[in-house]
Amino acid sequence: MAKSPCGTWKVTDVPTDKVQQVMADFRLDNPKTVTKDEVSEGKWTVTAVFEDCPPGEANETEQSHSGG
């Protein structure tokens, strides 16, 4: 069984046509919140906030959207 995500996860540079899919993918893991912010014309950052991570684990994860 896969470990549930924790802390704050961000995906940057998400194209407009992929924002809803990225948000839906995050929602599969039952975050506290999922938000989107337009950072430039046609590019978004999607942020999901989960329960806090246990001590010793990174509480923030950020990655660039790779397409697909």
MOLIN-V473876 format. One record per residue. RES is the residue in three letters. BURIAL is I if it has 16 or more other C-alpha atoms within 10 Angstrom, else O. Layout:
res = <RES | RES>
burial = <BURIAL | BURIAL>
This chain:
res = <MET | ALA | LYS | SER | PRO | CYS | GLY | THR | TRP | LYS | VAL | THR | ASP | VAL | PRO | THR | ASP | LYS | VAL | GLN | GLN | VAL | MET | ALA | ASP | PHE | ARG | LEU | ASP | ASN | PRO | LYS | THR | VAL | THR | LYS | ASP | GLU | VAL | SER | GLU | GLY | LYS | TRP | THR | VAL | THR | ALA | VAL | PHE | GLU | ASP | CYS | PRO | PRO | GLY | GLU | ALA | ASN | GLU | THR | GLU | GLN | SER | HIS | SER | GLY | GLY>
burial = <O | O | O | O | I | I | I | I | I | I | I | I | I | I | I | O | O | O | I | O | O | I | I | O | O | I | O | O | O | O | I | O | O | I | O | I | O | I | O | O | O | O | I | I | I | I | I | I | I | I | O | O | O | O | O | O | O | O | I | O | O | O | O | O | I | O | O | O>
